[in-house]
């Protein structure tokens, strides 16, 4: 029989490991994109923003679980301020909202690039990124304003949102699940189903009629899209399970099928696994990871040789001006 303290230590250990994996992996992604000019494509800048958002989620999500075992949380005004800035997880959820926003933008970009490649209106450009990336964080802040305003440190030694009326809490919770889980997953499923049909189903019979350059471009689109689909599927599974569980816990407490700790681990896993996906699915990212982690000179020589035989357009993602 596992005691409560042993279970808490095990959960905190798993969360710490996921935090380390998250920060290490996503930091590598940011460094690779920032330090390699051929990786600075619009779609990769969205992946950089996603990596930053995932790190914010983990950095501000895990510490409260550690601090609760190492210090006594202050009460009163200091306790409320600490809840809003750190132990209540508000900043973590800003990162979570920015991450969801970015995933939806990636899905829309892939849809435009694959199904409407000749239309300039839907292309992701560097100019558009200057608006999209700040908007992702503004969206995250707006979604968390109610949590920041109503977060309190209550008498039971928990940071929680205390609402003037009970219906306000239910309305905010439903809006959160709708805007950050159910609607994004539904939209991404609809977009990626059309993309998969276009790239892998409808395209099979006409591949032989394409030039080598067209086939290379199609292969590149498939690789970039496969990364986006894999990341989105993992997000959908983790966030939908978490949101359904929270819905059950909030409205039907006796029917919740996961503990809060298990739900939090799923969210942390989702934010930590993306760099692994990039390395497994995309050869360019995989080479860059190896170059930064081990044998940099040998890898650099191999990369230079390989890059010489790869069309410029397929270097790291679709190059959109």
Secondary structure as GFF3:
##gff-version 3
##sequence-region A 1 321
A	DSSP	alpha_helix	4	35	.	.	.	ID=ss1
A	DSSP	three_ten_helix	37	39	.	.	.	ID=ss2
A	DSSP	alpha_helix	42	67	.	.	.	ID=ss3
A	DSSP	alpha_helix	76	82	.	.	.	ID=ss4
A	DSSP	pi_helix	83	87	.	.	.	ID=ss5
A	DSSP	alpha_helix	90	115	.	.	.	ID=ss6
A	DSSP	alpha_helix	126	150	.	.	.	ID=ss7
A	DSSP	beta_strand	151	153	.	.	.	ID=ss8
A	DSSP	beta_strand	159	161	.	.	.	ID=ss9
A	DSSP	alpha_helix	166	177	.	.	.	ID=ss10
A	DSSP	pi_helix	178	182	.	.	.	ID=ss11
A	DSSP	alpha_helix	183	196	.	.	.	ID=ss12
A	DSSP	pi_helix	197	201	.	.	.	ID=ss13
A	DSSP	three_ten_helix	204	209	.	.	.	ID=ss14
A	DSSP	alpha_helix	212	251	.	.	.	ID=ss15
A	DSSP	three_ten_helix	253	255	.	.	.	ID=ss16
A	DSSP	alpha_helix	260	281	.	.	.	ID=ss17
A	DSSP	alpha_helix	283	293	.	.	.	ID=ss18
A	DSSP	alpha_helix	296	308	.	.	.	ID=ss19
A	DSSP	three_ten_helix	312	314	.	.	.	ID=ss20
###
